């Protein structure tokens, strides 16, 4: 799970919001098949790297580029961390 911080504005005030991305990878012939998901958005990646650590690192880097990361909560309606966080 990746926690991503994004700068935004609310009512003209700068804030930082947080979202999460889940990354799941499994070995396939010649590399790894990874699924990235965030707030109902998901996408798959083919990672042509044999080393498991390097493949997961590459998927972690690429996942925020292929799914629409949205501000999220902990699932119980409680924002993570305080949402939004004012930027001073």
Secondary structure as GFF3:
##gff-version 3
##sequence-region A 1 88
A	DSSP	beta_strand	2	10	.	.	.	ID=ss1
A	DSSP	beta_strand	13	28	.	.	.	ID=ss2
A	DSSP	beta_strand	31	38	.	.	.	ID=ss3
A	DSSP	beta_strand	41	47	.	.	.	ID=ss4
A	DSSP	alpha_helix	52	66	.	.	.	ID=ss5
A	DSSP	beta_strand	85	86	.	.	.	ID=ss6
###
